[in-house]
Amino acid sequence: MLIDSSEKVDAIVIGGGIFGCAIAYYYTKNNPGKKIVVLERNEICHAATSRAAALVTRIRSKQHFIPLSLETYRAVAEMEKQLNESMDMKRVGVLHVAASESAVADLDDMMRIADSFNEPSEYLTHETVKAKVPWLKTDEVLKFGFIPDESYCDPYLLGTFFARCAKMNGADIRQGVEVNDLLMEGNTAIGVSTTAGNIYANAVVIAAGAWSPVLAMQAGVGLPMAPVRSQYWITERNDIFPVDSPIVLLPDVQAYARPEGGGLLFGIREAKSFTTSPLDIPKDISDFSFSPDRGVSDLSEVIDKLGCFFPAVYDIGLKYYIAGFSGYTPDNNLSMGIVPGIKNLFAATGCAGAGISVSGGVGLAFAELIAGRPNPYDFAKFSIERFGKIDPFSKVWLDKCALARSQKRSG
Ligand SMILES: Cc1cc2nc3c(=O)[nH]c(=O)nc-3n(C[C@H](O)[C@H](O)[C@H](O)COP(=O)(O)OP(=O)(O)OC[C@H]3O[C@@H](n4cnc5c(N)ncnc54)[C@H](O)[C@@H]3O)c2cc1C
């Protein structure tokens, strides 16, 4: 479709991943009659979003994420009604496993956090856990905490639910349209130039995932995040992986797992996470080779630690390998809000591996911000200015962000 080169809308979102689609959903819902355009150069939700393990964790040690994730659950219920379809969220709960004194202390904190958000939680005995999670070796475990209402989902479905509802509400979601440049007038963003012409708007949101720093740099802003690889495997089917068994978080070995189609989906944090400059990522993520050996050498480095809890890992067949880029920061926080020093420019980036979970809150926050209303959440910890001036393409910066992921113990 050829777009009128003088087209003017109220808001432009660059990137049709889950953040872009969620922003469009809330913006159209809360601002009837206003025009928002989402520009996606490939197909919506095909990049990080469709690759997520999609733990939609609400209760976390980083308590400022929790209200954002609670909003995601609220949005799911609302969109199910709007579309008259089920999202089929898998409400299997999260089992926190603590096998060291420090993990026990963290677990006790987590249970207190659950209480303070009125989220049901209970400590489980070894016997109960053995029955619920047959693949888990429990001998070395000191304490189990269970939060039963936590879920995982199909992340592509969640992203496209946001997009479909947004479209029904009047959003214009254009696939196959690439943003080449931000259009600036002094220190004000006034629109974008695309492969299908220029579009002008009162607000421009960069929600371009791993590629976001490339766009922000056009406005002279070093966006503080780096694309860092996340990877996981899905085993072949086996009776030791009941489909309704919980998500399992193993902070002592920096691993997580959940059921997937009769097998087990499990991910690890490598001793040194892989990162690359946003400038070096191809436009279509399917053209990027994340690992020549499907992560096997990374898995071998940690397999003995993991094997203490998941002994079947040595023999079970690995059917699928999935990898993608999440946006990380040195403090494992989101990196988002109003872009400092630039009028009408916003960035919804740096997901810290939690973008599916927090998508509802992120969508609502930006819908309000770009409509000129106050952010309903406190984004102080996500501020784009918090690291001072940084070069998002430098090795020093990329390594700092990758290290943060390597050291992450929580889910
Ligand atoms: C392996 C893996 C496991 C994960 N597990 C979880 C999990 O369990 N729970 C959780 O909450 N999160 C998880 N995540 C994180 C989650 O997937 C991301 O936080 C989320 O998908 C980020 O969404 P996004 O919209 O920012 O980015 P993306 O989905 O990557 O979307 C960005 C879009 O912008 C488009 N784009 C870029 N540049 C341009 C341009 N110039 N013009 C037009 N379009 C452009 C891209 O094509 C892309 O579609 C995981 C991620 C990975 C990779």
The ligand as a Gaussian input file, in Angstrom:
#p B3LYP/6-31G(d) Opt

LIG

0 1
 C       14.281000     -17.165000      24.517000
 C       13.476000     -16.113000      25.226000
 C       12.717000     -16.443000      26.349000
 C       11.935000     -15.467000      26.989000
 N       11.140000     -15.832000      28.044000
 C       10.324000     -14.917000      28.618000
 C        9.451000     -15.296000      29.679000
 O        9.422000     -16.449000      30.107000
 N        8.633000     -14.349000      30.211000
 C        8.630000     -13.060000      29.758000
 O        7.877000     -12.247000      30.289000
 N        9.463000     -12.670000      28.761000
 C       10.297000     -13.561000      28.180000
 N       11.144000     -13.191000      27.173000
 C       11.229000     -11.757000      26.823000
 C       10.141000     -11.349000      25.844000
 O       10.101000     -12.204000      24.750000
 C       10.426000      -9.926000      25.389000
 O       10.574000      -9.121000      26.537000
 C        9.320000      -9.328000      24.552000
 O        8.940000     -10.182000      23.521000
 C        9.806000      -7.985000      24.004000
 O        8.859000      -7.508000      23.101000
 P        9.206000      -6.288000      22.172000
 O        7.935000      -5.850000      21.556000
 O       10.003000      -5.305000      22.928000
 O       10.251000      -6.857000      21.078000
 P       10.063000      -7.770000      19.794000
 O        9.063000      -8.837000      19.989000
 O       11.426000      -8.195000      19.369000
 O        9.463000      -6.769000      18.724000
 C       10.208000      -5.707000      18.179000
 C        9.722000      -5.530000      16.742000
 O       10.238000      -4.323000      16.191000
 C       10.390000      -4.530000      14.799000
 N       11.301000      -3.511000      14.266000
 C       12.591000      -3.280000      14.620000
 N       13.096000      -2.243000      13.934000
 C       12.112000      -1.796000      13.111000
 C       12.038000      -0.755000      12.149000
 N       13.079000       0.042000      11.887000
 N       10.860000      -0.589000      11.475000
 C        9.784000      -1.394000      11.740000
 N        9.823000      -2.412000      12.632000
 C       10.958000      -2.598000      13.318000
 C       10.950000      -5.939000      14.723000
 O       10.771000      -6.494000      13.446000
 C       10.179000      -6.654000      15.822000
 O        9.047000      -7.327000      15.323000
 C       11.947000     -14.131000      26.514000
 C       12.705000     -13.797000      25.399000
 C       13.456000     -14.759000      24.743000
 C       14.250000     -14.364000      23.548000

